[in-house]
Amino acid sequence: MSNSAVVLLGGLPFTLLAVLFLGLLAQAQSRRDGVRRGRLSATDRAQLTAEARELEEVAAEVLEAARTAVLLAERTATELTAAEADRDAAWQAHLAAAQLLEDAAETLPPEPAEATASTETLREVALAARAAYKRGDLTMEQLRAIWSKVDGWDQSRQDRSHELSRLRAEDAEAARLYHVAASRARSARRAAEVARVSSHALTQEAADAAYEAQAVQTVLRDGRR
């Protein structure tokens, strides 16, 4: 689990929920100084018994909600860890793609001087060479040399253009994937934070409800003496 997930979860796995709950209840029971004592009438006992039962039901419901919230907090913390790992991996991939593009731009051979000529001009050169060959002004070897030069320049330009285009596309895709992963990590962090706060609040609420029920039971016991 990442440091972010540990911080957000607050160290509250479900196995500690019962311990925390009982600890809060024990502290609450030690604060009974203000509870009124004295013998109770039958009517008072009946009312307090009903109140204690209702409070116990509320405490049980809230405790179940707290258990669910803690499990959710654990799951969202795990999802946050995975999302942050994906984001970091996407960032490294983006850096690698950007470096490949930079290296290619520096190491690929520059376009030849003929690159200033347009495709139409090159076509005209090829046609003129063919016509010269037909007139007998060029030998077959000379014609092939001209075509090879024209075709070679064209192939070199295309290869260079295709390679750079491919690397630019990979760099752009790597950047896009990083931004998607970063957005998911931010969403996972928000969800983990909400779940953490909810789990702590419901755990405290369950302890408070249990204390109130216990306080009423204490009054009932003292009232029977």
Order of alpha helices (4+ residues) and beta strands (2+ residues): alpha-alpha-alpha-alpha-alpha
